[in-house]
Amino acid sequence: MNKQSVIAIAEGLKQIEDGVEKIQKVMREQNIKSIKEVAAELIPMLKADDDEINESIIAHLGKDN
């Protein structure tokens, strides 16, 4: 492992640490007790976005026919 690799890994670890701190801050502010609570709200939002993208693709493909 060279110096550049070590620096890249250290930078990545710092980004992870910053991300964890951000998650913890929001969870404290919103009084969220677990990641499971977040997932329960996030999954439907992601599904809705996915459905919207799928509908957009289908509509776009339908225009060519």
N, C-alpha and C positions, 0 to 999 in steps of 0.2 A: 504494500500500500504506500503510495507516495503522499507527499505533503498536500497536494491539491485534493486528493481523495479524502484525506482527513478533514480538511477545511470544508469540503462539500458536505460531508457527514455531519460535522458540527453545526453547519448552517441549517441543515435539515432538522436536526434535533432541536435547535432553537425555534424553528417554525412550529414544530410539534408542541413544544412547551408553551409558546405564545397561544396556539390554538386551544390547548387544554385550559389555560388561564381564561381565555375568552368564553369558552363553554361554561366553566365554573361560575364566572361572573354573571352571565345571563341566567343560569339556573338559580343562583342565589337571589338575583333581583326579581325573578318571576316565581320564586318559591317552588321550583320544580325539584321533585325528590329523586327522580330516576331517569335514566336514558329511555326506559320503557315508555314513560309519559311523553317524551319528545317523539319517539317513534310512532306512538299512537296518533299524533297529530301530523307528523311528517308524511307517513305512508299515503294517506288519502290525498294530500296535496301533490305528491309526486305522481300518483295514479292519475289525477285530474290533468296534470301537465302532459303525461304520457298519452292519455286519451285525446287530448287536444292536438298533439303533434300527429298522432295517427290519423285523426279526422282531416287534418290539413293535408297530409300526404295523399290520402284517398281522394280528397277533393281535387288536388293538383293533378293526380293521375287521371281522374275522370275528365278533366278538361281536354286531354290529348285525344280522347276517343270521340 
